[in-house]
Every structure is written in C-alpha cells, then in structure tokens.
Amino acid sequence: MWDPSTYQRYADERSRPFVDLLARVGAEDPREVVDLGCGPGTQTAALPGRWPRARITGLDSSAEMIDRARRLETPVRFEVADVRDWRPGPRTDVVVANALLQWVPGHDELLRSWAAALPAGSWLAVQVPGNFTAPSHRALYEVAGRPRWRDRVLPALRVDPVSEPAGYAELLLDAGCDVQAWETTYLHLLPAAGDAHPVLSWMEGTALRPVRAVLGDGPDWLTFRRELVAELVRAYPVRAGRVLFPFRRIFFVARPGAEAGS
C-alpha cells in the first residue's frame, strides 16, 4: 500500500526529475496525454497549463494515490489501472512514466509494445531511479541480510531493476524510435529535523515499502528501522543541520516513427 503523505514528504525534490523530463518533450498540441504512475497527481495536475486542449489522464495502481489525486482541482481524469495492462490508443501523443518502471519487472517488453503501438511522431518520456548501488541501498541490503531478517526481507527487495541509459537507448532504437537518453545526479540537501534520519524518511516513501509490507507495523518493523538508521547515520552524516543525499536518475525520451534528430 502506498501512503501519499509519506511519499510527499520530499515533494519538491521528487518533482524536479518530472520537470526536467517534460522539458525534453516537444509536443505542441497533443490530442491525448497519459501520465503512468501519476501518484498523488500533483505533477500531473500542472499539465493542462501546458497543453490546454489535450485530454489528460493520470493512471496509478494505488487506490490511495488516486483517491488523493481526485481531490485536486484540475480537469485531469484520474483512474486506478495496472500499467502492465495499459496500451496506447490511436490518439495518444504523449506518454509519461516518471519513477514508475523500476517497480515493473520485465518492463523492457512493455517499452517495446508501447513503441509499436504509439502513433508515429508521438512522445514517450521515462525517468527511473539509478541509485540502486547507492549507500542507502547498500545499507538496506546489509541489514536485510542479517540472520534475523534474511528469510523474510531479502526476497522482497529488488536487485537493480533498471538498465543504463545506453541500454534503454539501444532497445528503443531497435524498436524504430528516435531517442534521447541521459542521466543526472541530483544533490539533495535534506534537513535533519526530529528523531528520524532524513534518508530513512525518504526511503520510507519508496524503497522501504516492500519491507514494511512484509514486517507489518509492529515491533519487527521498528527494530529493522532502528538497525537501518544506525547504518544510514554512518553513510550520511549531518552537516550544519543537513544531510547531503546524492540521487542518480536515468532519463530517456523516444519518438516512434520520427526521423533521427527531429
């Protein structure tokens, strides 16, 4: 289960990749725009300002996220849907998948199917985290591998579920797309306030969801959390009231049937 309030603790930091991704989408007057994995909808809700004539839809598999999104004052339509079942329509000119596909095993096949189904000249814009070897994740795996946790927690964790930028570029070039692919490492300066380490608070909104789902909200979760905090404090010390948290992200924008460089 996704918790919209937990996810939005660092809403500004999480929104930056969405803005940077959309800056590379050159669609001027799209007919239909779909935001896959729209979460609580706050970023999707800004899209009518850019494309006022488009039919804009936000889809997410979390009913909790869609319930929060539907409270926004926006013409965007929000629906619960599994991205693995979604297919573009003949009028789908822009597809955005921001921080989604790392949760979808075998998403290479999804990308190929979308590229084949999208209209020529449309835009497919994707961002995935590229931080699965970062100290935060190494700490998570170190704790999860301890005797008390390994049988329950380790099977729930993902092992680097994304490709490198070149891998995605090759996949989509082979699918007949024009492609831009790049990476950016954001240096987030997270305020250290309260009892929780800020990187733990960040992870509770994303990477720790499978752990909490396995352990529940009782004593085991609290103990695991304390053990992880001890590792995070060493990896991310507080400096002048803040923690420096580098976060690598991978981006690509593909245009099916478009000429290279167009």
C-alpha positions in Angstrom: 0.0 0.0 0.0 1.2 3.4 -0.9 1.0 6.2 1.7 0.6 9.6 -0.2 1.6 11.6 2.9 4.8 9.7 3.4 5.6 9.9 -0.3 5.1 13.6 -0.4 7.5 14.4 2.5 10.0 15.5 -0.1 7.6 16.7 -2.8 9.9 19.4 -4.1 12.9 17.1 -4.5 10.7 14.3 -6.2 9.2 16.8 -8.6 12.5 18.0 -10.1 13.0 15.0 -12.4 9.4 15.2 -13.7 10.0 18.9 -14.7 13.4 18.1 -16.3 11.9 15.1 -18.2 9.0 17.1 -19.6 11.4 19.9 -20.7 12.6 17.4 -23.4 9.1 16.7 -24.7 8.5 18.9 -27.7 4.8 18.1 -28.3 3.0 21.3 -29.1 -0.7 20.4 -29.3 -1.1 16.7 -28.3 -4.6 15.1 -28.5 -4.1 12.8 -25.6 -1.6 12.8 -22.8 -1.2 9.9 -20.3 0.8 10.0 -17.1 1.5 6.5 -16.0 2.2 6.0 -12.3 0.9 9.5 -11.6 0.9 9.0 -7.8 -1.0 11.7 -5.9 -1.4 13.7 -9.1 0.2 17.0 -8.1 2.6 16.9 -11.0 0.0 15.7 -13.5 -2.3 18.5 -12.5 0.1 21.0 -13.9 -0.1 19.5 -17.4 -3.3 21.3 -18.6 -1.5 24.5 -18.2 1.0 23.4 -20.8 -1.5 21.5 -23.1 -4.9 23.1 -22.5 -6.6 21.3 -25.4 -5.3 17.8 -24.6 -7.3 15.1 -22.9 -5.1 14.3 -20.0 -5.3 11.1 -17.9 -3.4 10.1 -14.8 -3.2 6.3 -14.0 -1.8 4.6 -10.9 -2.2 1.1 -9.5 -2.6 2.6 -6.0 -6.2 3.4 -5.0 -4.9 5.5 -2.2 -2.9 7.6 -4.6 -5.8 8.0 -7.0 -8.1 9.0 -4.2 -5.7 11.8 -3.2 -5.3 12.9 -6.8 -9.1 13.1 -7.4 -9.3 15.8 -4.6 -7.3 18.2 -6.7 -9.0 21.0 -8.6 -8.0 20.0 -12.2 -9.5 18.8 -15.4 -7.3 15.8 -15.4 -9.0 12.4 -15.2 -7.5 10.1 -12.7 -8.1 6.3 -12.8 -6.8 3.2 -11.0 -5.0 1.0 -13.5 -2.2 -1.5 -13.7 0.5 -0.2 -16.1 1.1 -3.8 -17.4 -2.5 -3.9 -18.8 -2.4 -0.4 -20.4 -1.9 0.2 -24.1 -1.7 3.4 -26.0 -4.7 4.5 -28.2 -4.5 5.9 -31.7 -4.7 9.5 -30.3 -2.1 9.0 -27.6 0.5 11.6 -28.5 2.4 11.9 -25.2 3.1 9.2 -22.6 5.0 10.0 -19.4 6.3 7.3 -17.0 8.1 9.1 -14.2 9.7 7.0 -11.4 7.4 4.0 -12.3 9.1 1.3 -14.4 11.6 0.3 -11.6 8.6 -1.3 -9.9 7.6 -3.3 -13.1 9.6 -6.5 -13.7 10.2 -7.1 -17.4 9.4 -3.5 -18.4 11.7 -3.8 -21.5 8.8 -5.7 -23.1 6.3 -3.0 -22.1 8.5 -0.4 -23.7 8.7 -2.3 -27.0 5.0 -2.8 -27.0 4.3 0.9 -26.4 6.8 1.9 -29.1 5.0 -0.4 -31.6 1.5 0.9 -30.6 2.1 4.6 -30.3 1.3 6.9 -33.3 4.3 8.0 -35.4 5.9 11.2 -34.1 4.4 10.7 -30.6 6.5 11.2 -27.4 7.4 8.5 -24.8 9.1 10.1 -21.8 10.5 8.0 -19.0 12.6 8.5 -15.8 13.7 5.8 -13.4 16.0 6.0 -10.4 19.5 4.9 -11.0 20.6 4.8 -7.4 20.4 1.1 -6.6 24.1 0.8 -5.7 24.0 4.0 -3.6 25.0 3.8 0.1 21.3 4.0 1.1 20.6 0.7 -0.8 23.8 -0.9 0.3 22.8 -0.2 3.9 19.3 -1.6 3.3 20.7 -4.9 1.8 23.3 -5.1 4.6 20.6 -5.0 7.3 18.2 -7.2 5.3 20.9 -9.8 5.0 21.3 -10.3 8.8 20.2 -13.6 10.2 17.0 -12.2 11.8 15.7 -10.7 8.5 17.2 -12.5 5.6 14.5 -15.1 5.1 11.6 -12.6 5.2 13.1 -9.3 3.9 15.7 -10.2 1.3 13.2 -11.9 -1.1 11.1 -8.7 -1.1 13.9 -6.4 -2.3 14.6 -5.5 -5.8 18.1 -6.1 -7.3 19.0 -3.2 -9.6 15.8 -3.4 -11.7 16.7 -0.8 -14.3 19.1 -0.6 -17.2 21.8 2.0 -18.0 20.9 4.9 -20.3 22.7 3.2 -23.2 20.6 0.1 -22.7 17.3 1.9 -23.0 18.6 3.8 -26.0 19.6 0.6 -27.8 16.2 -1.0 -27.0 14.2 1.9 -28.4 16.5 2.4 -31.4 15.9 -1.2 -32.3 12.2 -0.5 -31.9 12.3 2.2 -34.6 12.4 5.3 -32.4 14.4 8.4 -32.3 15.9 8.5 -28.8 17.5 10.9 -26.3 18.9 9.3 -23.2 20.8 10.9 -20.3 21.4 10.8 -16.6 21.5 13.4 -13.8 22.7 13.1 -10.2 20.7 15.5 -8.0 22.4 16.5 -4.8 19.5 16.9 -2.3 20.2 18.8 0.9 17.8 17.2 3.3 17.0 19.0 6.6 17.9 16.9 9.7 15.0 17.6 12.0 13.3 15.4 14.5 14.2 11.9 15.5 14.2 10.2 12.1 17.2 10.4 9.8 16.1 12.2 6.7 17.3 9.5 4.3 15.3 7.0 6.3 12.3 9.3 5.9 12.9 9.4 2.1 13.2 5.7 1.9 10.0 5.1 3.8 8.2 6.7 0.9 9.6 4.3 -1.7 12.4 1.6 -1.1 11.2 0.6 2.3 7.6 -0.1 1.3 8.2 -3.8 0.5 10.0 -4.2 3.8 7.1 -2.7 5.8 4.6 -4.8 3.8 6.5 -8.0 5.0 7.2 -7.0 8.6 4.0 -5.0 9.3 3.8 -2.1 11.7 4.7 -3.9 14.9 8.0 -4.5 16.8 9.8 -6.2 13.9 9.4 -3.1 11.7 10.6 -0.8 14.5 13.6 -2.9 15.2 14.6 -3.2 11.5 14.1 0.6 11.2 16.5 1.2 14.1 19.1 -1.1 12.6 18.9 0.7 9.3 19.1 4.1 10.9 22.4 3.1 12.5 23.9 2.4 9.1 22.4 5.5 7.4 23.9 7.7 10.1 27.4 6.5 9.2 26.7 6.7 5.4 25.1 10.2 5.5 26.3 12.3 8.4 24.6 15.5 9.3 26.5 18.7 8.4 25.2 22.1 9.5 21.8 20.7 10.1 21.5 19.0 6.7 22.3 15.7 5.1 23.9 15.6 1.6 21.9 12.9 -0.4 23.1 12.4 -4.0 20.4 10.7 -6.1 21.2 9.5 -9.6 18.3 9.3 -12.1 18.1 7.9 -15.7 16.0 9.6 -18.4 15.0 8.8 -21.9 12.6 10.3 -24.4 11.7 8.3 -27.5 9.7 9.2 -30.6 8.3 6.2 -32.6 8.5 6.6 -36.3 10.2 10.0 -36.1 13.3 10.9 -38.1 16.6 11.0 -36.1 17.1 14.4 -34.6 13.6 15.6 -35.3 
